[in-house]
């Protein structure tokens, strides 16, 4: 039993060590992006066209990363500035489901094909989820 | 096989090196950006350190208790609705940054966890019960309920689609 536990410990420690450079790289990248891009910049990308804005919302949400709380705050601000709920929902969903910054880490640990297809489908689904949510809310 | 593993190891360290070079270049242009990046970096590290330890413990437990055959029963290709439920609930209750969970999912993937369940787990990471009050505060109760339910349903659909393209088992 002791040998089994030791084996499990060594195996897990080895896996964690292997992931360390990727995790550190991703956190460093997120920190750099956070310092470079001012929050006020986001609203300037939207044009007032619901379909185009939904695409832009999904794109910005995919590129940015970080705590979901930050996305709620930015999303709330965007709504106040008159950006449509459709675009803001795309932005919120893509923020938490798509990860361009984490893509190298995801590809290295879970497979390149998996990471690319998962992120592409999550990007498309961010827009679909926003349309369904807004339609249902409109009907409620 | 061994050569491929070594190549993967090198890529991991190259990735970190490239990021450090990006920092050095940015630092030469503007030192303030680097200073605020590091403040943010350490705030993240402080936040995730406990999750990192929790993930490590989970990995040890998984390696100790779940041998591939047993894990296949719960998360393998024949796990069915039990597998969906575990991956959806697992995604929802898991805390910390998404990338913290890649090493554990990598281990589970090697043991035979279905691709669709990994995708569903990652999608449901977006739903955080502890953050729902904040989402309600910003966007209202009806919005939060509708969005949460839709995202759970979509996570299954996404899992199925990703699996169609990638295959049931280990992806390359």
Interface residues (C-beta under 8 A of the other chain):
Chain A: X4 X5 X7 X8 X9 X11 X12 X13 X15 X16 X18 X19 X21 X22 X23 X24 X25 X26 X27 X28 X29 X30 X31 X32 X34 X35 X36 X68 X69 X72 X73 X75 X76 X79 X89 X92 X93 X96 X97 X99 X102 X104 X105 X106 X108 X109 X110 X111 X112 X113 X114 X117 X118 X121 X122 X125 X128 X129 X132 X133 X136 X137 X140
Chain B: X8 X9 X11 X12 X13 X15 X16 X18 X19 X20 X22 X23 X26 X33 X34 X36 X37 X38 X40 X41 X44 X45 X48 X56 X59 X60 X61 X63 X64 X97 X98 X99 X100 X102 X103 X105 X106 X107 X109 X115 X118 X119 X122 X123 X125 X126 X128 X131 X134 X135 X138 X139 X142 X143 X146 X147 X150 X151 X154 X157 X158 X161 X162 X165 X166 X170 X171 X172
